[in-house]
Amino acid sequence: MPPLPSLVTVLALILYFVVSINVGRARNKYKIAAPQMSGNPNFERVLRVQQNTLEQLILFLPALWLFSQFVNPVWGAGIGAVWVIGRVLYAWGYYQAAEKRALGFGISMLANVVLLLGSLAGIVVTLFKTAL
């Protein structure tokens, strides 16, 4: 298993772990008892960071590994690192105000699109090489 995509995977999972812990901290800070999911806009932003990061992980992790397998593990890890940085910027901005999340969201989505389309291209090229 390539070490660089593995490292990026661990960093992405640590990021998710941290934003999940932040939800618990925000519950205490804003007095939002479980299972309540709303009530304070500051809490709701922290919760949305966690939920959106989970939603993005579902696309990111397979795309990272497919790209690394069928294109290049070093490039996959580099693009994956950009995704992690984008998610950090997303969280940082969204914690401050909803309108400040756009840059981080755009960076991470662009990284996801590159990984996904690159994976598709790499798979198609591999299929054609094996068919010939």
C-alpha positions as CSV (number, residue, x, y, z in Angstrom):
1,M,0.0,0.0,0.0
2,P,1.5,3.4,-1.0
3,P,2.6,5.4,2.1
4,L,1.7,8.9,0.8
5,P,-2.0,8.2,0.0
6,S,-2.1,6.3,3.3
7,L,-0.8,9.4,5.2
8,V,-3.3,11.7,3.5
9,T,-6.1,9.2,4.4
10,V,-5.0,9.4,8.1
11,L,-4.9,13.2,8.0
12,A,-8.4,13.3,6.5
13,L,-9.7,10.9,9.2
14,I,-8.0,13.0,11.9
15,L,-9.6,16.1,10.5
16,Y,-13.0,14.4,10.7
17,F,-12.3,13.3,14.2
18,V,-11.4,16.8,15.2
19,V,-14.6,18.4,13.6
20,S,-16.6,15.6,15.3
21,I,-15.1,16.5,18.7
22,N,-15.9,20.1,18.0
23,V,-19.6,19.2,17.8
24,G,-19.5,17.8,21.3
25,R,-17.7,20.9,22.5
26,A,-20.2,23.1,20.8
27,R,-23.1,21.2,22.4
28,N,-21.7,22.0,25.8
29,K,-20.8,25.6,25.0
30,Y,-24.2,26.4,23.5
31,K,-26.3,24.1,25.8
32,I,-27.7,22.0,23.0
33,A,-28.6,18.7,24.6
34,A,-28.7,15.5,22.4
35,P,-30.6,14.6,20.4
36,Q,-31.5,18.2,19.6
37,M,-29.8,19.3,16.4
38,S,-30.7,23.1,16.3
39,G,-31.3,26.1,18.5
40,N,-28.2,28.2,18.2
41,P,-26.7,29.3,14.9
42,N,-23.2,29.0,16.2
43,F,-23.8,25.3,17.1
44,E,-25.6,24.7,13.8
45,R,-22.5,25.9,11.8
46,V,-20.2,23.6,13.8
47,L,-22.6,20.7,13.2
48,R,-22.8,21.5,9.4
49,V,-19.0,21.4,9.2
50,Q,-19.0,17.9,10.7
51,Q,-21.9,16.7,8.5
52,N,-20.6,18.2,5.3
53,T,-17.1,16.8,5.9
54,L,-18.6,13.3,6.4
55,E,-20.6,13.8,3.2
56,Q,-17.4,14.8,1.3
57,L,-15.3,11.9,2.8
58,I,-17.6,9.4,1.1
59,L,-16.5,10.8,-2.3
60,F,-13.0,11.7,-1.4
61,L,-11.6,8.5,0.0
62,P,-12.5,6.2,-2.9
63,A,-11.5,8.8,-5.4
64,L,-8.1,9.3,-3.7
65,W,-7.3,5.6,-3.7
66,L,-8.6,5.0,-7.3
67,F,-6.5,7.9,-8.5
68,S,-3.5,6.6,-6.6
69,Q,-4.0,3.1,-8.1
70,F,-4.7,4.0,-11.7
71,V,-2.9,7.3,-12.2
72,N,-0.1,8.1,-9.7
73,P,0.1,7.7,-5.9
74,V,2.3,10.8,-5.4
75,W,0.0,13.0,-7.4
76,G,-3.0,11.4,-5.7
77,A,-1.5,12.2,-2.3
78,G,-0.7,15.8,-3.4
79,I,-4.2,16.4,-4.6
80,G,-5.5,14.7,-1.5
81,A,-3.5,17.0,0.7
82,V,-5.1,20.0,-1.1
83,W,-8.5,18.5,-0.3
84,V,-7.5,18.3,3.4
85,I,-6.3,21.9,3.4
86,G,-9.5,22.9,1.7
87,R,-11.5,21.2,4.4
88,V,-9.5,22.9,7.1
89,L,-10.2,26.3,5.4
90,Y,-13.9,25.3,5.0
91,A,-14.2,24.6,8.7
92,W,-12.2,27.6,9.8
93,G,-14.4,29.9,7.7
94,Y,-17.7,28.3,8.5
95,Y,-17.0,28.4,12.2
96,Q,-16.8,32.2,11.9
97,A,-19.7,32.8,9.5
98,A,-21.6,30.7,6.9
99,E,-20.5,33.0,4.1
100,K,-16.8,32.5,4.8
101,R,-17.0,28.8,3.9
102,A,-16.9,29.2,0.1
103,L,-13.1,29.2,-0.5
104,G,-12.5,26.0,1.4
105,F,-15.5,24.4,-0.1
106,G,-14.4,25.3,-3.6
107,I,-10.8,24.0,-3.0
108,S,-12.0,20.7,-1.6
109,M,-14.6,20.2,-4.3
110,L,-12.1,21.0,-7.1
111,A,-9.7,18.4,-5.6
112,N,-12.5,15.9,-5.5
113,V,-13.4,16.5,-9.1
114,V,-9.8,16.2,-10.2
115,L,-9.4,12.9,-8.3
116,L,-12.7,11.5,-9.6
117,L,-12.2,12.5,-13.3
118,G,-8.5,11.5,-13.1
119,S,-9.6,8.1,-11.7
120,L,-12.0,7.6,-14.5
121,A,-9.4,8.5,-17.1
122,G,-6.8,6.2,-15.5
123,I,-9.3,3.3,-15.4
124,V,-10.4,3.8,-19.0
125,V,-6.7,4.0,-20.2
126,T,-5.9,0.8,-18.2
127,L,-8.9,-1.0,-19.8
128,F,-7.8,0.0,-23.3
129,K,-4.2,-1.1,-22.6
130,T,-5.4,-4.5,-21.4
131,A,-7.9,-4.9,-24.3
132,L,-5.2,-4.3,-26.9
